[in-house]
Amino acid sequence: MVKLGTGVLTDSRKQPDLAQLEQLTDQVAEQHRAGREIVLVTSGAVGAGMGALGYKKRPGGLAELQACAAVGSPA
């Protein structure tokens, strides 16, 4: 199992780190080609949404956290 958190998935501006995501995708694909079963778990939706919504720090309210998670989750 591989767990990827916000710190791994986003850059210093809390935006998705596309170069990092590409590198991680390549690594997971390599392991899959080697015959390993991969379970990928992420908690990065809130962090990704924070950047998109302009938050500088993690919000404390449930509604704001849910909004960040919704915006940060790919459709």
C-alpha positions as CSV (number, residue, x, y, z in Angstrom):
1,M,0.0,0.0,0.0
2,V,1.2,3.5,-0.9
3,K,-0.2,6.5,1.0
4,L,0.3,9.9,-0.5
5,G,-0.5,13.0,1.6
6,T,-0.9,16.6,0.8
7,G,2.8,17.3,1.4
8,V,3.7,14.9,-1.3
9,L,1.0,15.9,-3.8
10,T,1.2,19.7,-3.7
11,D,3.9,22.3,-4.1
12,S,4.7,25.2,-1.7
13,R,1.7,27.1,-3.0
14,K,-0.6,24.2,-2.2
15,Q,-1.2,23.6,-5.9
16,P,-0.9,20.1,-7.4
17,D,2.7,19.4,-8.1
18,L,2.5,18.0,-11.6
19,A,6.2,17.0,-11.9
20,Q,5.9,15.1,-8.6
21,L,2.7,13.4,-9.7
22,E,4.3,12.3,-13.0
23,Q,7.2,10.8,-11.1
24,L,4.9,9.0,-8.7
25,T,2.8,7.7,-11.6
26,D,5.9,6.3,-13.3
27,Q,7.0,4.6,-10.1
28,V,3.6,3.0,-9.5
29,A,3.4,1.9,-13.1
30,E,6.9,0.3,-12.9
31,Q,5.9,-1.7,-9.8
32,H,2.7,-2.8,-11.5
33,R,4.7,-4.0,-14.6
34,A,6.9,-5.9,-12.2
35,G,3.8,-7.9,-11.1
36,R,3.1,-6.1,-7.8
37,E,-0.4,-5.2,-6.8
38,I,-0.6,-1.6,-5.8
39,V,-3.1,0.0,-3.4
40,L,-2.9,3.8,-3.6
41,V,-4.4,5.8,-0.8
42,T,-4.4,9.6,-0.8
43,S,-5.4,12.3,1.7
44,G,-4.4,15.1,-0.6
45,A,-7.8,16.4,-1.7
46,V,-8.1,19.0,1.0
47,G,-4.6,20.3,0.3
48,A,-5.2,20.5,-3.4
49,G,-8.5,22.3,-2.8
50,M,-6.9,24.8,-0.4
51,G,-4.6,26.1,-3.1
52,A,-7.4,26.3,-5.7
53,L,-9.6,28.2,-3.2
54,G,-6.8,30.5,-2.1
55,Y,-6.4,29.3,1.5
56,K,-3.0,30.0,3.0
57,K,-3.6,27.6,6.0
58,R,-5.8,24.7,6.6
59,P,-9.3,25.8,7.5
60,G,-10.9,24.7,10.8
61,G,-14.6,24.5,9.9
62,L,-16.1,21.3,8.6
63,A,-17.9,23.1,5.7
64,E,-14.7,24.8,4.6
65,L,-12.8,21.4,4.8
66,Q,-15.5,19.7,2.8
67,A,-15.4,22.5,0.2
68,C,-11.7,22.1,-0.1
69,A,-12.0,18.3,-0.5
70,A,-14.7,18.7,-3.1
71,V,-12.6,21.1,-5.2
72,G,-9.4,19.1,-4.7
73,S,-10.9,15.8,-5.8
74,P,-10.7,15.0,-9.5
75,A,-14.1,14.3,-11.1
